[in-house]
Amino acid sequence: MRSIWRTLGPELGRDIGLVCLADCLVGASYGVLAVSSGFEIWVPMMLSLLVFAGAAQFLFIGMIAAGGNPIAAVVAGLLVNTRHVPFGFAVAEVLGDGVLRRMAGSHLMIDENVAFSLAQKDAERRRVAYWACGVGLFVCWNLGVVAGAFAGTAITDTDAFGLDAAFPAVLCALVLPSLKDRETRLAVLIGVVVALATTFFLPAGLPVLCAVVGVLVVLRKAKATETSEVAA
């Protein structure tokens, strides 16, 4: 533990600690929302241990609670987590060798520890930052979910505490940093319009899947532009 702290340094260790604390609070809100929405107390706990992907968990619980199809909720969660594919290539070296080590590292892979790892210039610091942040977040998130799940049995009105805003707030926090380039903003805009338009006649959950049309339109446009440039 002492060698890990020396490698991280006080500033990076403090930053990781603050992120862990924030995720613990978000995990608590997730547990409260899940249980108060009618799920058994073990459901958010099991999802947190086996899935460990906050946005996907919020999305799954939110869609099911709104009356959505479970299959559509699972597919939507998988779509949200497709960003982990490039993450895996980016941090492959910090996972180390061995099947079990790579499986554990992949399970702990989320936005925060990938960001902390890639921000380090030294290979050793990248490795330690990834594992320290990943393990810390896994422990803190699950503790928060357990506390929130038990609290959810006593809280009947999440709107009164503002906890209903946790789900959209988490998704917005994940999406906003990605809206830097014009193509991404266009894809999001098209997806939002499609999702809102189909909400009136499609079951809950399906409009979210239809929003993928925005990505397909932008990809098709980019391919057409590339073809025209090659032809010129």
N, C-alpha and C positions, 0 to 999 in steps of 0.2 A: 504493500500500500504506500509506503514511504517513497519507494522508487517511482511509482506511478505519479505521485504528487509532485516530485521533483521534476519529472519529465513534463508534466502539464504546466507547472508554474502557477503562481497565485491568481493571475488575471484570467487565464483560460479555465482554471478550476472553478473560479467564482462564476464565470459566464455559464459553464456547464451546470453548476449548482442552481443558478437562477432559472435556467431552462427546465431543469428537472422539477423545480418547485411549481413553475407555471403549468407544466404538463400534469402535475399531480392535481392541481385545481381543475383543469379541464377534464381530467379523468373522473373526478368527483361529480362534475356536472353531467357527464355522460352516464355514470351509474344512476344518478337521480332520475334523469330523463327516461332511461330504459325501464326502470322499475315502475316509475309513476305512469308510464305509458301502457302498463299491463303485462310486461314481460316478467317471467319468474326471476328471482334474485340471482340465480346461477347463470343466466344467459349472458349478461354483460361481463361477468367474471370469466366465463369460458371463452367468449370472443376475444377478450383482452389477452388471455394467455395463449390462445392458438392463432389468432390473427395478428394482434398487436399492430394495428394500423388505424390510428384515430379517425382519419377522415372516412375510411371505408366503414368503420364501425358506426360512426354517427349516421352515415348515409344509409346503411342497412337498417338500423333501428328506426330512423326517421321514415323511410319508405314503408316498412312493415306497419308502423304505427298509423300511417296515413291510409292504410288499406291496400297497399301495393302488393304485387305478386312476389313471393319469396325468391323465385328464380330471377326475376327482373332486378331485385335488390342485390342478389349475389353478383349478377353480371355488371351492374353499376359499380359495385365495390371493386370488382376486378379491373374495370376501366380506370377507376381512380388510381389504382395501384400499378398501372402500366408504367408509370414514371420510374418504378423501381428497376426496370430493365436497364436503362442507361446508367442508373445509379450503380448497379452491379458491376458494369464495365469500369466505371470511374474509380471504384474503391476495391477492385479485385485484389490488388497487392496487399492491402491492409488486413485481409481476412486470413492470410497465411495458408499453409498447406494442411492437408488432411480433410477427409469428407466431413467428419463431425464438426470440426472447427469452422468449415465453410458453411455448413448448415446452420450452426448457431449464429454465425455472423450475418447470414442472410436473413434469419428470423428477426434479428435486432435492427435490421436496416430500415431507417426512417429518415425523413427530411433533415432533422436536426443533427444527428450524428454524422451523416454524410457531409453536411455543410461544414461542421466543425473540422472534420477530417481533411476535406479538400482545401480548407483555409490555411493549413499548416504547410510550411515549406520543407521541413525536415521529415524524412520517412518514418522515423521512430515516433515523433510527435503525432503524425497522422494516424499511426496505428493505435497509440495509446488514447488519443482523443476519440477515435471511433469507438473503441471498446468501452472506455470509461463512460462516455456519454450514452452509448447504447444500453449498457447494463443499468446505469443510473436511471435512465428514462423508463426502462422496463419495470424496475422495482417501484419507482414513484408512481407511474401510471396505474399499475395494478393495485397499489395501496389506495390510490385515489378512487379507483373504480369500486373497490370493496367498501370504502367509507361511504361513497355516494349511493351505492346500491342499498345499503342498510338505511341510509337517510331517506331514500326514496320511498321506503315503506311507510314513512311518517308524513312525507310531503305529498299532498294531494293536488295542489295547484302550483305547478312550476312557473306559470306565467306571473304569479305574484312576486316571485323571486327573480324574475328575468332570466331564468335558466333556459327558457324556450329559445333564447337568442344564441345559445352556445353553439348549436349545430350550424346555422348559417355563418356565424362569426368565424368558426374554424375553417370552413370551406373558403370563405373570402380571404382569410389570412394565407391560405395555400395558393389561391389563384392570383391574387393581386401582384405578387412579385414576378409572375410570368408574363404580365401584360406589357412588356417593354417594347416589343416589336409590332409592326403594323399587321403582319399576317396573323399573329396570335390574337390580337384584338378583333380582327375581322372574323376569325373562327368562333370566338366567344360570342360576338354579337349575333352571328347567324344562329348559333346554338341556342342562345337565349330566346330569340324570336320564334324558332321552331318549337322549343319546349313550351313556351307560353301559348302558342297557337294550338298545339295538340292537347293541351291540358283540358280543353273544353269537351273533348270527345274520346280521349283515351284513358284507360285505367291508370290509377296512381302508380308511378314508377316508370311507365313506358315513355312519357315525355322526356325524361332524363336521358334515356337511351337514344331517342330520336335526335337529341341535341348533337350527337356525334356527326350528323350531317354537316355541321359547320366545319369540322376538321377535313372531311372528304372534299368539300367544295374548295377549300383553300389549297389542299394538296393537288387537286385537279388543275386549279389555276396556276400553281407554281410549275407543274409539269408542262402545261401549255406554254408558259413563258419561256421555260428552258428550251423547249423544242423550237420555238420561233427564233431564239437567239442563236441556236446552233445552225438553223437553216440560213440565217442572215450571214 
